[in-house]
Amino acid sequence: MTFKRLVCIVLLATLTAVVAKPARAEAMDPNTILIIVGAGVAVVAVIAVVIIANASEGRRRSTAASAAAGAPTVVVFQTTAIESP
């Protein structure tokens, strides 16, 4: 029996035992509820900031690309000066 199969069997047995006889529900402390809600709001705010920043960066890139599309491309070569003998 492999380790992966053993872990799967133990997890299935535990899940079956919990579903068959769930634990008694207890009242939650109001502070715990506020902490959970606060963490949820913080996660949603971070996701919103990342989405807004990504969207505005995409607009900036597309504007820069469209402005550069009409302009001619300039290639610059840098050479070193060599003195002849």
SEDREN-350835 format. One record per residue: x, y, z of N, C-alpha, C in turn; residue in one letter. Coordinates in steps of 0.02 Angstrom, whole numbers, plus 32768, in hexadecimal, padded with zeros to 4 digits. Example, Ala and Ser with C-alpha at 12.3 -4.5 7.8 and 13.67 -1.06 7.14 Angstrom:
BEGIN
82947EE4818682677F1F818682947F5B8186A82827F90816282AC7FCB816582858002818AS
% end
This chain:
BEGIN
802B7FC58000800080008000802D803E8000M8020806B7FD2804980A87FCE803380DA8003T805E810A800E8050813F803F801381688029F800F81767FE97FD7819F7FD07F94817B7FDBK7F9481397FCE7F5681137FD87F4381108021R7F758109804E7F68810880957F49814A80ADL7F65818280957F4B81C480A87F0381CC8090V7EF681B580527EB281BA80377E8081918061C7E94815680757E67812B809D7E5A814A80E1I7E8E816681017E85818681427E5881C3813CV7E6181EB81087E36822580FE7DEE821280F1L7DE381DF80C97D9F81C880BB7D7D81AD80FBL7DA3818881247D87816E81627D7481A78192A7DA081D981967D92821381C17D56823A81A9T7D52824481687D198269814B7CD882438157L7CD9820181507C9E81D8815C7C8881DC81A5T7CB881DB81D37CA881DF821A7C8A8223822CA7CA38258820D7C8A829C821C7C4482A48200V7C38828B81C27BF6829181A47BC3826781CAV7BD8822C81E17BAA820082057B95821D8248A7BC4823C826C7BB4825882AD7BD8829B82B4K7BBA82D1829D7BDB831382A17BE0832B82EAP7C0F835782F57C18837283387BE083A38349A7BD583AE83887BA283DD839E7BB68423838BR7B86844983737B93848F83607B9784B9839FA7BC784E7839F7BCF851483D87BC7855C83BFE7BB4858783EC7BAC85CD83DB7BF085EC83D0A7BF58619839F7C34863A83917C37867C83B6M7C72868D83CC7C7E86CC83EE7C77870583BCD7C58873D83CF7C518775839F7C94878F8386P7CC8878D83AF7D0A87A483987D2587778361N7D1A873683677D2F870883347D0B871582F2T7CCB872382F67CA5873382BA7CBF8773829AI7CCE87A582C27CE887E482A77D2D87DA8287L7D5687B082A47D9887A282877D91877F8244I7D64874F823F7D5A872B82007D3F875A81CBI7D0F878381DC7CF387B381AC7D2887E68197V7D4F87FE81C67D85882E81B57DB988108187G7DCB87D281927DFB87B081667DDD87A88120A7D9E8798811C7D7D879280DC7D7B87D380B6G7D6C880980D97D6B884C80B97DB2885F80A2V7DE4884F80C97E29885F80B57E3E88388077A7E2B87F980737E3B87D180387E1887ED7FFAV7DD987FF80017DB4881B7FC87DD3885E7FB3V7DE988877FE27E0888C77FD17E4A88BD7FACA7E72888D7FC27EB288807FA07EA688677F59V7E76883B7F507E6588227F0E7E4D885B7EE1I7E2488887EFB7E0B88C07ED47E4588EE7EBFA7E7388FB7EEC7EAC89267EDC7ED689077EA5V7EE288C67EA97F0A88A47E767EE788A57E32V7EA6889B7E317E80889C7DF27E8188E17DD4I7E7689157DFD7E75895A7DE37EBA896E7DCAI7EEF895B7DEE7F33896C7DD87F4489487D97A7F2F890A7D907F3C88E47D537F1789037D18N7ED989187D227EB289357CEC7ECE89787CD6A7EE389A27D057EFF89E37CF37F4389DB7CD1S7F6A89A97CE67FAB899C7CC57FA089857C7EE7F6D895B7C737F5E89447C307F49897D7C02G7F2389AD7C1D7F0F89E87BF57F4C8A127BE4R7F7A8A1A7C147FB78A417C067FE18A1F7BD1R7FE889DE7BD4800F89BA7BA27FF089BF7B5DR7FAE89B87B597F8E89BB7B177F938A027AFAS7F8F8A357B247F978A7A7B0D7FDE8A867AF4T800F8A6E7B1880558A767B0480638A4F7AC4A80458A147ABD805089EC7A8180318A0C7A44A7FF58A2A7A4C7FD58A497A137FF98A8A7A00S80158AAD7A31803A8AEA7A21807C8AD979FFA809B8AA27A1280DB8A8E79F480D18A6C79B1A80958A5579A180898A327962808F8A617927A807C8AA0792E80808ACF78F780C48AEF78EFG80ED8AEC7922812E8B0D792081628ADE78FEA81928AFB78DB81C68AD178BD81F48AB378F2P820F8A7A78E4823B8A58791382828A727909T82A28A83794082E68A9D793E83148A69795DV83488A57793883798A26795083BB8A4B795AV83D88A43799484168A6679A5844C8A3279B1V84868A3A798F84BF8A0F799B84F58A3879BDF85138A1B79F085498A3D7A12858A8A197A01Q85B98A3E79E785FA8A2079D686308A4379FFT86668A207A09869E8A3E7A2D86D08A5A79FBT86EE8A907A0E871E8AB179E287628A8C79E7A877B8A7779AE87BB8A5479AC87ED8A807984I88258A8B79A288588AB2797D887F8A85794FE88898A9B791488B08A7478E488FB8A8078F1S89268A5178E0896F8A5B78EE898F8A8D78C1P
% end
